[in-house]
Amino acid sequence: MEIITNDTPRLLEEWALWSRINTGSKVGYPSSCPFVFKKGDSHLAITDDEAQEIDAAVARLVMRDKEMGKVLKLYYFSNSNASLVARKMEIGRKRVNVLVQCGTAWVDAKLEKTTV
């Protein structure tokens, strides 16, 4: 399966939405059937397979760099609220932004590797 990684932040947002609904297991949707969510005027869609690849990449990041992985997860699960993440993690907002950028780039690289 090929994931286009030129929009990793959007994929991470969709993964967070998918994760809220899917608590660790498929709920009977075939992998070709996307989850579609309405967010404002735009539709977000991600397949189970795509979400599971992103989930695996984020899990590897958490194992490799616990703080970066936790910040990345909190950031996308809190709808990109860096201030909330900074308070929860008890770190500065600038550090949150740097960790999110680095974590997003790390996930992007992992996704790129799996599609080559």
PyMOL CGO cylinders between C-alpha atoms (Angstrom):
from pymol import cmd
from pymol.cgo import CYLINDER

trace = [
    CYLINDER, 0.00, 0.00, 0.00, 1.26, 3.46, -0.83, 0.3, 1, 1, 1, 1, 1, 1,
    CYLINDER, 1.26, 3.46, -0.83, 0.77, 6.40, 1.48, 0.3, 1, 1, 1, 1, 1, 1,
    CYLINDER, 0.77, 6.40, 1.48, 1.50, 9.79, -0.01, 0.3, 1, 1, 1, 1, 1, 1,
    CYLINDER, 1.50, 9.79, -0.01, 3.61, 11.47, 2.64, 0.3, 1, 1, 1, 1, 1, 1,
    CYLINDER, 3.61, 11.47, 2.64, 3.68, 15.03, 1.33, 0.3, 1, 1, 1, 1, 1, 1,
    CYLINDER, 3.68, 15.03, 1.33, 0.91, 15.89, 3.80, 0.3, 1, 1, 1, 1, 1, 1,
    CYLINDER, 0.91, 15.89, 3.80, 1.95, 14.08, 6.97, 0.3, 1, 1, 1, 1, 1, 1,
    CYLINDER, 1.95, 14.08, 6.97, 0.36, 16.61, 9.36, 0.3, 1, 1, 1, 1, 1, 1,
    CYLINDER, 0.36, 16.61, 9.36, -3.03, 16.01, 7.71, 0.3, 1, 1, 1, 1, 1, 1,
    CYLINDER, -3.03, 16.01, 7.71, -2.49, 12.26, 7.90, 0.3, 1, 1, 1, 1, 1, 1,
    CYLINDER, -2.49, 12.26, 7.90, -1.63, 12.56, 11.60, 0.3, 1, 1, 1, 1, 1, 1,
    CYLINDER, -1.63, 12.56, 11.60, -4.83, 14.58, 12.18, 0.3, 1, 1, 1, 1, 1, 1,
    CYLINDER, -4.83, 14.58, 12.18, -6.86, 11.89, 10.43, 0.3, 1, 1, 1, 1, 1, 1,
    CYLINDER, -6.86, 11.89, 10.43, -5.02, 9.18, 12.38, 0.3, 1, 1, 1, 1, 1, 1,
    CYLINDER, -5.02, 9.18, 12.38, -5.96, 10.92, 15.65, 0.3, 1, 1, 1, 1, 1, 1,
    CYLINDER, -5.96, 10.92, 15.65, -9.63, 11.00, 14.61, 0.3, 1, 1, 1, 1, 1, 1,
    CYLINDER, -9.63, 11.00, 14.61, -9.44, 7.37, 13.52, 0.3, 1, 1, 1, 1, 1, 1,
    CYLINDER, -9.44, 7.37, 13.52, -7.80, 6.41, 16.83, 0.3, 1, 1, 1, 1, 1, 1,
    CYLINDER, -7.80, 6.41, 16.83, -10.55, 8.03, 18.87, 0.3, 1, 1, 1, 1, 1, 1,
    CYLINDER, -10.55, 8.03, 18.87, -13.10, 5.82, 17.16, 0.3, 1, 1, 1, 1, 1, 1,
    CYLINDER, -13.10, 5.82, 17.16, -10.95, 2.71, 16.76, 0.3, 1, 1, 1, 1, 1, 1,
    CYLINDER, -10.95, 2.71, 16.76, -9.67, 1.75, 20.19, 0.3, 1, 1, 1, 1, 1, 1,
    CYLINDER, -9.67, 1.75, 20.19, -6.97, -0.59, 18.97, 0.3, 1, 1, 1, 1, 1, 1,
    CYLINDER, -6.97, -0.59, 18.97, -8.86, -2.94, 16.69, 0.3, 1, 1, 1, 1, 1, 1,
    CYLINDER, -8.86, -2.94, 16.69, -10.72, -2.84, 13.43, 0.3, 1, 1, 1, 1, 1, 1,
    CYLINDER, -10.72, -2.84, 13.43, -14.46, -2.47, 13.75, 0.3, 1, 1, 1, 1, 1, 1,
    CYLINDER, -14.46, -2.47, 13.75, -15.38, -4.49, 10.71, 0.3, 1, 1, 1, 1, 1, 1,
    CYLINDER, -15.38, -4.49, 10.71, -14.67, -2.01, 7.93, 0.3, 1, 1, 1, 1, 1, 1,
    CYLINDER, -14.67, -2.01, 7.93, -12.66, -3.41, 5.04, 0.3, 1, 1, 1, 1, 1, 1,
    CYLINDER, -12.66, -3.41, 5.04, -9.30, -1.71, 4.60, 0.3, 1, 1, 1, 1, 1, 1,
    CYLINDER, -9.30, -1.71, 4.60, -10.40, -0.18, 1.31, 0.3, 1, 1, 1, 1, 1, 1,
    CYLINDER, -10.40, -0.18, 1.31, -13.32, 1.59, 2.99, 0.3, 1, 1, 1, 1, 1, 1,
    CYLINDER, -13.32, 1.59, 2.99, -12.21, 4.96, 4.37, 0.3, 1, 1, 1, 1, 1, 1,
    CYLINDER, -12.21, 4.96, 4.37, -13.38, 6.50, 7.59, 0.3, 1, 1, 1, 1, 1, 1,
    CYLINDER, -13.38, 6.50, 7.59, -14.88, 9.83, 6.63, 0.3, 1, 1, 1, 1, 1, 1,
    CYLINDER, -14.88, 9.83, 6.63, -15.31, 12.62, 9.13, 0.3, 1, 1, 1, 1, 1, 1,
    CYLINDER, -15.31, 12.62, 9.13, -16.86, 16.01, 8.62, 0.3, 1, 1, 1, 1, 1, 1,
    CYLINDER, -16.86, 16.01, 8.62, -14.73, 18.84, 9.97, 0.3, 1, 1, 1, 1, 1, 1,
    CYLINDER, -14.73, 18.84, 9.97, -16.06, 22.22, 8.97, 0.3, 1, 1, 1, 1, 1, 1,
    CYLINDER, -16.06, 22.22, 8.97, -16.43, 22.28, 5.23, 0.3, 1, 1, 1, 1, 1, 1,
    CYLINDER, -16.43, 22.28, 5.23, -13.75, 19.69, 4.52, 0.3, 1, 1, 1, 1, 1, 1,
    CYLINDER, -13.75, 19.69, 4.52, -13.87, 15.91, 4.66, 0.3, 1, 1, 1, 1, 1, 1,
    CYLINDER, -13.87, 15.91, 4.66, -11.08, 13.89, 6.22, 0.3, 1, 1, 1, 1, 1, 1,
    CYLINDER, -11.08, 13.89, 6.22, -10.67, 10.31, 5.08, 0.3, 1, 1, 1, 1, 1, 1,
    CYLINDER, -10.67, 10.31, 5.08, -8.21, 7.60, 6.04, 0.3, 1, 1, 1, 1, 1, 1,
    CYLINDER, -8.21, 7.60, 6.04, -8.32, 3.86, 5.50, 0.3, 1, 1, 1, 1, 1, 1,
    CYLINDER, -8.32, 3.86, 5.50, -7.68, 1.33, 8.24, 0.3, 1, 1, 1, 1, 1, 1,
    CYLINDER, -7.68, 1.33, 8.24, -4.43, 0.28, 6.57, 0.3, 1, 1, 1, 1, 1, 1,
    CYLINDER, -4.43, 0.28, 6.57, -3.15, 3.85, 6.33, 0.3, 1, 1, 1, 1, 1, 1,
    CYLINDER, -3.15, 3.85, 6.33, -4.10, 4.59, 9.92, 0.3, 1, 1, 1, 1, 1, 1,
    CYLINDER, -4.10, 4.59, 9.92, -2.43, 1.42, 11.14, 0.3, 1, 1, 1, 1, 1, 1,
    CYLINDER, -2.43, 1.42, 11.14, 0.80, 2.32, 9.30, 0.3, 1, 1, 1, 1, 1, 1,
    CYLINDER, 0.80, 2.32, 9.30, 0.77, 5.75, 10.91, 0.3, 1, 1, 1, 1, 1, 1,
    CYLINDER, 0.77, 5.75, 10.91, -0.06, 4.17, 14.27, 0.3, 1, 1, 1, 1, 1, 1,
    CYLINDER, -0.06, 4.17, 14.27, 2.92, 1.83, 13.93, 0.3, 1, 1, 1, 1, 1, 1,
    CYLINDER, 2.92, 1.83, 13.93, 5.21, 4.74, 13.01, 0.3, 1, 1, 1, 1, 1, 1,
    CYLINDER, 5.21, 4.74, 13.01, 4.05, 6.77, 16.02, 0.3, 1, 1, 1, 1, 1, 1,
    CYLINDER, 4.05, 6.77, 16.02, 4.50, 3.72, 18.27, 0.3, 1, 1, 1, 1, 1, 1,
    CYLINDER, 4.50, 3.72, 18.27, 8.09, 3.35, 17.00, 0.3, 1, 1, 1, 1, 1, 1,
    CYLINDER, 8.09, 3.35, 17.00, 8.67, 7.04, 17.69, 0.3, 1, 1, 1, 1, 1, 1,
    CYLINDER, 8.67, 7.04, 17.69, 7.39, 6.65, 21.27, 0.3, 1, 1, 1, 1, 1, 1,
    CYLINDER, 7.39, 6.65, 21.27, 9.80, 3.74, 21.79, 0.3, 1, 1, 1, 1, 1, 1,
    CYLINDER, 9.80, 3.74, 21.79, 12.71, 5.70, 20.30, 0.3, 1, 1, 1, 1, 1, 1,
    CYLINDER, 12.71, 5.70, 20.30, 12.04, 9.10, 21.92, 0.3, 1, 1, 1, 1, 1, 1,
    CYLINDER, 12.04, 9.10, 21.92, 9.38, 8.94, 24.61, 0.3, 1, 1, 1, 1, 1, 1,
    CYLINDER, 9.38, 8.94, 24.61, 9.00, 12.71, 25.09, 0.3, 1, 1, 1, 1, 1, 1,
    CYLINDER, 9.00, 12.71, 25.09, 8.76, 13.47, 21.37, 0.3, 1, 1, 1, 1, 1, 1,
    CYLINDER, 8.76, 13.47, 21.37, 6.27, 10.66, 20.82, 0.3, 1, 1, 1, 1, 1, 1,
    CYLINDER, 6.27, 10.66, 20.82, 4.09, 11.72, 23.73, 0.3, 1, 1, 1, 1, 1, 1,
    CYLINDER, 4.09, 11.72, 23.73, 4.11, 15.36, 22.63, 0.3, 1, 1, 1, 1, 1, 1,
    CYLINDER, 4.11, 15.36, 22.63, 3.21, 14.37, 19.06, 0.3, 1, 1, 1, 1, 1, 1,
    CYLINDER, 3.21, 14.37, 19.06, 0.32, 12.21, 20.24, 0.3, 1, 1, 1, 1, 1, 1,
    CYLINDER, 0.32, 12.21, 20.24, -0.99, 14.84, 22.66, 0.3, 1, 1, 1, 1, 1, 1,
    CYLINDER, -0.99, 14.84, 22.66, -0.71, 17.53, 20.00, 0.3, 1, 1, 1, 1, 1, 1,
    CYLINDER, -0.71, 17.53, 20.00, -2.75, 15.71, 17.41, 0.3, 1, 1, 1, 1, 1, 1,
    CYLINDER, -2.75, 15.71, 17.41, -5.23, 14.32, 19.93, 0.3, 1, 1, 1, 1, 1, 1,
    CYLINDER, -5.23, 14.32, 19.93, -5.82, 17.85, 21.26, 0.3, 1, 1, 1, 1, 1, 1,
    CYLINDER, -5.82, 17.85, 21.26, -6.59, 19.28, 17.81, 0.3, 1, 1, 1, 1, 1, 1,
    CYLINDER, -6.59, 19.28, 17.81, -3.18, 20.94, 17.43, 0.3, 1, 1, 1, 1, 1, 1,
    CYLINDER, -3.18, 20.94, 17.43, -3.32, 22.86, 20.73, 0.3, 1, 1, 1, 1, 1, 1,
    CYLINDER, -3.32, 22.86, 20.73, 0.33, 23.48, 21.62, 0.3, 1, 1, 1, 1, 1, 1,
    CYLINDER, 0.33, 23.48, 21.62, -0.55, 25.45, 24.77, 0.3, 1, 1, 1, 1, 1, 1,
    CYLINDER, -0.55, 25.45, 24.77, -2.52, 22.53, 26.19, 0.3, 1, 1, 1, 1, 1, 1,
    CYLINDER, -2.52, 22.53, 26.19, 0.32, 20.12, 25.41, 0.3, 1, 1, 1, 1, 1, 1,
    CYLINDER, 0.32, 20.12, 25.41, 2.84, 22.47, 27.03, 0.3, 1, 1, 1, 1, 1, 1,
    CYLINDER, 2.84, 22.47, 27.03, 0.76, 22.59, 30.23, 0.3, 1, 1, 1, 1, 1, 1,
    CYLINDER, 0.76, 22.59, 30.23, 0.24, 18.83, 30.33, 0.3, 1, 1, 1, 1, 1, 1,
    CYLINDER, 0.24, 18.83, 30.33, 3.89, 18.06, 29.67, 0.3, 1, 1, 1, 1, 1, 1,
    CYLINDER, 3.89, 18.06, 29.67, 5.13, 20.93, 31.85, 0.3, 1, 1, 1, 1, 1, 1,
    CYLINDER, 5.13, 20.93, 31.85, 7.45, 22.21, 29.12, 0.3, 1, 1, 1, 1, 1, 1,
    CYLINDER, 7.45, 22.21, 29.12, 7.60, 25.43, 27.12, 0.3, 1, 1, 1, 1, 1, 1,
    CYLINDER, 7.60, 25.43, 27.12, 5.38, 26.02, 24.12, 0.3, 1, 1, 1, 1, 1, 1,
    CYLINDER, 5.38, 26.02, 24.12, 8.41, 26.59, 21.89, 0.3, 1, 1, 1, 1, 1, 1,
    CYLINDER, 8.41, 26.59, 21.89, 9.74, 23.16, 22.88, 0.3, 1, 1, 1, 1, 1, 1,
    CYLINDER, 9.74, 23.16, 22.88, 6.35, 21.63, 22.05, 0.3, 1, 1, 1, 1, 1, 1,
    CYLINDER, 6.35, 21.63, 22.05, 6.44, 23.21, 18.59, 0.3, 1, 1, 1, 1, 1, 1,
    CYLINDER, 6.44, 23.21, 18.59, 9.98, 21.93, 17.95, 0.3, 1, 1, 1, 1, 1, 1,
    CYLINDER, 9.98, 21.93, 17.95, 9.11, 18.41, 19.17, 0.3, 1, 1, 1, 1, 1, 1,
    CYLINDER, 9.11, 18.41, 19.17, 5.96, 18.34, 17.01, 0.3, 1, 1, 1, 1, 1, 1,
    CYLINDER, 5.96, 18.34, 17.01, 7.91, 19.46, 13.93, 0.3, 1, 1, 1, 1, 1, 1,
    CYLINDER, 7.91, 19.46, 13.93, 10.65, 16.89, 14.57, 0.3, 1, 1, 1, 1, 1, 1,
    CYLINDER, 10.65, 16.89, 14.57, 8.16, 14.13, 15.38, 0.3, 1, 1, 1, 1, 1, 1,
    CYLINDER, 8.16, 14.13, 15.38, 6.13, 14.88, 12.26, 0.3, 1, 1, 1, 1, 1, 1,
    CYLINDER, 6.13, 14.88, 12.26, 9.28, 14.75, 10.14, 0.3, 1, 1, 1, 1, 1, 1,
    CYLINDER, 9.28, 14.75, 10.14, 10.28, 11.47, 11.80, 0.3, 1, 1, 1, 1, 1, 1,
    CYLINDER, 10.28, 11.47, 11.80, 6.88, 9.90, 11.04, 0.3, 1, 1, 1, 1, 1, 1,
    CYLINDER, 6.88, 9.90, 11.04, 7.08, 11.26, 7.49, 0.3, 1, 1, 1, 1, 1, 1,
    CYLINDER, 7.08, 11.26, 7.49, 10.46, 9.56, 7.02, 0.3, 1, 1, 1, 1, 1, 1,
    CYLINDER, 10.46, 9.56, 7.02, 9.11, 6.26, 8.41, 0.3, 1, 1, 1, 1, 1, 1,
    CYLINDER, 9.11, 6.26, 8.41, 6.12, 6.40, 6.07, 0.3, 1, 1, 1, 1, 1, 1,
    CYLINDER, 6.12, 6.40, 6.07, 8.41, 7.21, 3.15, 0.3, 1, 1, 1, 1, 1, 1,
    CYLINDER, 8.41, 7.21, 3.15, 10.57, 4.16, 3.95, 0.3, 1, 1, 1, 1, 1, 1,
    CYLINDER, 10.57, 4.16, 3.95, 7.56, 1.82, 3.95, 0.3, 1, 1, 1, 1, 1, 1,
    CYLINDER, 7.56, 1.82, 3.95, 6.39, 3.02, 0.53, 0.3, 1, 1, 1, 1, 1, 1,
    CYLINDER, 6.39, 3.02, 0.53, 9.73, 2.66, -1.28, 0.3, 1, 1, 1, 1, 1, 1,
]
cmd.load_cgo(trace, "trace")
